[in-house]
Amino acid sequence: MAQHHLDSLDKKILRMIAEDARVAFLEVARACNVSGAAIHQRIQKLSNLGILKGSQFIIDPEKIGYETCAYIGLNLKDPSSFDNVVDALRKIPEVVECHYTTGDYDMFIKIYALNNHHLLNIIHDKLQPLGLSRSETIISFGSAFTRRLPIVDLPFDEEE
């Protein structure tokens, strides 16, 4: 993966929008002492480079009825079916993350279920038919913390 060099303006913009994705471009421009057009161009550049991947509202799963969060390590009977399994996992709305991994599992997923019974049904009815040799489920009691990556430690070029 290519690492992009960011100048100090890019870093300041990233810090501000990471703190509040809904901050007005004009407010960012004032804080950075540049024009609104310059901020718009920089944000477009950061998006085109894939550094920024959009903005979103974050819904608290528990507040809308999803009481069980689980992480499941999956092992496939046939590792050549990897791409098909990933495509099938995309179609299961309760699966919110899928990671390729090293170690004991072929892949690792994060899933939200309404309750433990719903989780059991998802595992039995939706995951097992994908051709798993085995799986291991770890139920989360809750997140101790979640945070954004720090912008301060990113490399940058002052010349740009």
C-alpha positions as CSV (number, residue, x, y, z in Angstrom):
1,M,0.0,0.0,0.0
2,A,1.3,3.4,-0.9
3,Q,1.9,5.9,1.8
4,H,1.0,9.4,0.9
5,H,3.0,12.4,2.1
6,L,0.8,15.0,3.8
7,D,1.8,18.6,4.4
8,S,0.9,20.6,7.5
9,L,-2.3,22.0,5.9
10,D,-3.5,18.4,5.1
11,K,-2.8,17.3,8.6
12,K,-4.6,20.3,10.1
13,I,-7.6,19.7,7.9
14,L,-7.6,16.0,8.9
15,R,-7.4,16.8,12.6
16,M,-10.4,19.1,12.3
17,I,-12.7,16.9,10.3
18,A,-11.7,13.8,12.3
19,E,-12.9,15.7,15.4
20,D,-16.2,16.7,13.7
21,A,-17.0,15.5,10.2
22,R,-19.8,18.0,9.9
23,V,-17.6,21.0,10.5
24,A,-18.2,23.7,7.8
25,F,-15.5,24.1,5.2
26,L,-15.6,27.8,5.8
27,E,-14.8,27.2,9.5
28,V,-11.9,24.9,8.5
29,A,-10.7,27.6,6.1
30,R,-10.7,30.3,8.8
31,A,-8.8,28.0,11.2
32,C,-6.2,27.2,8.5
33,N,-6.0,30.8,7.2
34,V,-6.8,29.8,3.6
35,S,-9.8,30.2,1.3
36,G,-12.8,27.9,1.4
37,A,-12.0,26.9,-2.2
38,A,-8.5,25.7,-1.1
39,I,-10.1,23.6,1.7
40,H,-12.6,22.1,-0.8
41,Q,-9.7,21.2,-3.2
42,R,-7.6,19.7,-0.4
43,I,-10.5,17.6,0.8
44,Q,-11.2,16.5,-2.8
45,K,-7.5,15.5,-3.1
46,L,-7.6,13.6,0.1
47,S,-10.7,11.8,-1.0
48,N,-9.2,11.0,-4.4
49,L,-6.1,9.6,-2.8
50,G,-8.3,7.3,-0.6
51,I,-7.1,8.9,2.6
52,L,-10.7,10.2,3.3
53,K,-13.3,7.6,2.8
54,G,-16.5,9.6,3.2
55,S,-18.3,10.7,6.4
56,Q,-21.1,9.0,8.2
57,F,-23.4,9.0,11.1
58,I,-22.7,6.3,13.6
59,I,-25.7,4.4,15.0
60,D,-25.4,2.8,18.4
61,P,-26.5,-0.8,17.7
62,E,-27.7,-1.4,21.2
63,K,-30.1,1.6,21.1
64,I,-31.9,0.1,18.1
65,G,-32.2,-3.4,19.6
66,Y,-28.9,-5.2,18.7
67,E,-28.0,-6.4,22.2
68,T,-25.3,-9.0,21.2
69,C,-22.0,-8.1,19.6
70,A,-19.7,-11.0,18.7
71,Y,-16.5,-11.7,16.9
72,I,-16.3,-14.9,15.0
73,G,-13.2,-16.6,13.7
74,L,-14.0,-18.6,10.6
75,N,-12.1,-21.6,9.1
76,L,-13.1,-22.7,5.6
77,K,-13.3,-26.3,4.4
78,D,-12.0,-25.2,1.0
79,P,-9.8,-22.1,1.2
80,S,-10.2,-21.6,-2.6
81,S,-13.8,-20.6,-1.9
82,F,-12.6,-17.5,0.0
83,D,-14.0,-14.9,-2.5
84,N,-17.4,-16.7,-2.6
85,V,-17.6,-16.7,1.2
86,V,-16.7,-13.0,1.4
87,D,-19.4,-12.3,-1.2
88,A,-21.9,-14.3,0.8
89,L,-20.9,-12.6,4.0
90,R,-21.6,-9.2,2.4
91,K,-25.2,-10.3,2.0
92,I,-25.7,-11.0,5.7
93,P,-26.7,-7.6,7.1
94,E,-25.7,-8.4,10.7
95,V,-22.1,-9.0,9.6
96,V,-20.5,-5.5,9.9
97,E,-16.8,-6.3,9.4
98,C,-14.8,-9.0,7.7
99,H,-11.0,-9.2,8.0
100,Y,-8.5,-11.4,6.3
101,T,-6.2,-12.7,9.0
102,T,-3.1,-14.6,9.9
103,G,-3.1,-17.1,12.7
104,D,-5.8,-19.5,13.7
105,Y,-8.5,-18.3,11.3
106,D,-9.0,-17.8,7.6
107,M,-11.1,-14.7,8.3
108,F,-12.5,-12.9,11.3
109,I,-15.9,-11.2,11.3
110,K,-17.8,-8.8,13.6
111,I,-21.5,-9.4,13.9
112,Y,-24.4,-7.8,15.7
113,A,-27.5,-9.8,16.7
114,L,-30.7,-8.9,18.5
115,N,-29.9,-11.4,21.2
116,N,-28.0,-14.7,21.8
117,H,-30.8,-16.7,20.2
118,H,-30.6,-14.5,17.0
119,L,-26.9,-15.0,17.0
120,L,-27.3,-18.8,17.2
121,N,-29.7,-18.6,14.2
122,I,-27.3,-16.5,12.2
123,I,-24.4,-19.0,12.9
124,H,-26.5,-22.0,12.2
125,D,-28.6,-20.8,9.2
126,K,-26.3,-18.3,7.5
127,L,-22.7,-19.0,8.4
128,Q,-22.5,-22.8,8.6
129,P,-23.9,-23.3,5.0
130,L,-20.9,-21.2,3.7
131,G,-18.6,-24.2,4.0
132,L,-17.0,-23.8,7.3
133,S,-14.8,-26.4,8.8
134,R,-15.1,-24.7,12.2
135,S,-15.8,-21.4,13.8
136,E,-15.1,-19.8,17.2
137,T,-17.4,-17.2,18.6
138,I,-16.4,-14.6,21.1
139,I,-19.2,-12.5,22.6
140,S,-18.3,-8.9,23.5
141,F,-19.7,-7.6,26.8
142,G,-19.0,-4.0,25.7
143,S,-16.4,-1.8,24.2
144,A,-13.9,-0.4,26.8
145,F,-13.1,2.4,24.3
146,T,-13.1,3.3,20.6
147,R,-10.9,6.0,19.1
148,R,-9.8,7.5,15.9
149,L,-6.3,7.2,14.7
150,P,-4.1,10.1,15.7
151,I,-3.2,12.5,12.9
152,V,-0.3,14.0,14.8
153,D,2.1,11.1,14.1
154,L,1.5,11.0,10.3
155,P,4.5,11.9,8.2
156,F,4.4,15.2,6.2
157,D,6.4,17.3,3.8
158,E,6.7,21.0,4.5
159,E,7.7,21.6,0.9
160,E,4.3,20.8,-0.6
